[in-house]
Amino acid sequence: MNRIKKVLEEKGIKQTWLAEKLGKSYNMVNGYVQNRQQPRLEVLFEIAKILEVEVKDLIQEQKK
């Protein structure tokens, strides 16, 4: 699970903007945001850099 949606909301950033910055389709980014798919680790680092947050801020620990 990731917190990309939460971070985007907190910063007031649209998924379309993030998709453009990442060079990925809106559908791909929407999959990340809705937790239907998880970004590869290098993409997660790129998202963190673009959003100016730590990678750990984008990751949600799963409860057992």
Kinemage of the C-alpha trace (Angstrom):
@kinemage 1
@onewidth
@group {chain A} dominant
@subgroup {mainchain}
@vectorlist {calphas} color= white
{ca met a 1} P 0.000 0.000 0.000
{ca asn a 2} L 1.165 3.510 -0.693
{ca arg a 3} L 0.188 6.994 0.447
{ca ile a 4} L 0.620 8.777 -2.891
{ca lys a 5} L -3.038 9.845 -2.945
{ca lys a 6} L -2.793 11.313 0.560
{ca val a 7} L 0.406 13.238 -0.240
{ca leu a 8} L -1.095 14.611 -3.471
{ca glu a 9} L -4.177 15.774 -1.557
{ca glu a 10} L -2.067 17.364 1.192
{ca lys a 11} L -0.035 19.283 -1.381
{ca gly a 12} L -2.998 20.148 -3.613
{ca ile a 13} L -1.407 18.439 -6.628
{ca lys a 14} L -3.377 16.757 -9.414
{ca gln a 15} L -2.633 13.284 -10.736
{ca thr a 16} L -2.369 14.700 -14.269
{ca trp a 17} L 0.497 16.985 -13.156
{ca leu a 18} L 2.330 14.088 -11.524
{ca ala a 19} L 1.823 11.918 -14.618
{ca glu a 20} L 3.309 14.656 -16.792
{ca lys a 21} L 6.332 15.112 -14.496
{ca leu a 22} L 6.920 11.345 -14.369
{ca gly a 23} L 6.481 10.929 -18.111
{ca lys a 24} L 3.829 8.277 -17.482
{ca ser a 25} L 0.207 8.011 -18.557
{ca tyr a 26} L -2.606 9.293 -16.363
{ca asn a 27} L -3.941 5.721 -16.164
{ca met a 28} L -0.613 4.420 -14.830
{ca val a 29} L -0.431 7.138 -12.147
{ca asn a 30} L -4.094 6.617 -11.297
{ca gly a 31} L -3.324 2.931 -10.715
{ca tyr a 32} L -0.620 3.960 -8.231
{ca val a 33} L -2.880 6.497 -6.517
{ca gln a 34} L -5.774 4.022 -6.190
{ca asn a 35} L -3.394 1.261 -4.997
{ca arg a 36} L -4.454 -1.006 -7.881
{ca gln a 37} L -0.766 -1.345 -8.709
{ca gln a 38} L 2.441 -0.379 -6.969
{ca pro a 39} L 5.224 1.611 -8.601
{ca arg a 40} L 8.640 0.028 -9.011
{ca leu a 41} L 11.112 1.166 -6.372
{ca glu a 42} L 12.947 3.521 -8.735
{ca val a 43} L 9.628 5.113 -9.733
{ca leu a 44} L 8.712 5.530 -6.068
{ca phe a 45} L 11.996 7.383 -5.507
{ca glu a 46} L 11.259 9.588 -8.521
{ca ile a 47} L 7.767 10.376 -7.205
{ca ala a 48} L 9.236 11.296 -3.808
{ca lys a 49} L 11.738 13.623 -5.467
{ca ile a 50} L 9.045 15.307 -7.591
{ca leu a 51} L 6.745 15.742 -4.577
{ca glu a 52} L 9.650 16.841 -2.372
{ca val a 53} L 8.988 14.238 0.313
{ca glu a 54} L 10.897 11.299 1.742
{ca val a 55} L 10.183 7.882 0.222
{ca lys a 56} L 9.013 6.696 3.646
{ca asp a 57} L 6.258 9.341 3.472
{ca leu a 58} L 4.827 7.522 0.442
{ca ile a 59} L 4.749 4.086 2.040
{ca gln a 60} L 2.047 2.843 4.369
{ca glu a 61} L 2.898 -0.008 6.684
{ca gln a 62} L 0.436 -2.870 6.393
{ca lys a 63} L -1.056 -4.035 9.651
{ca lys a 64} L -1.031 -7.783 10.283
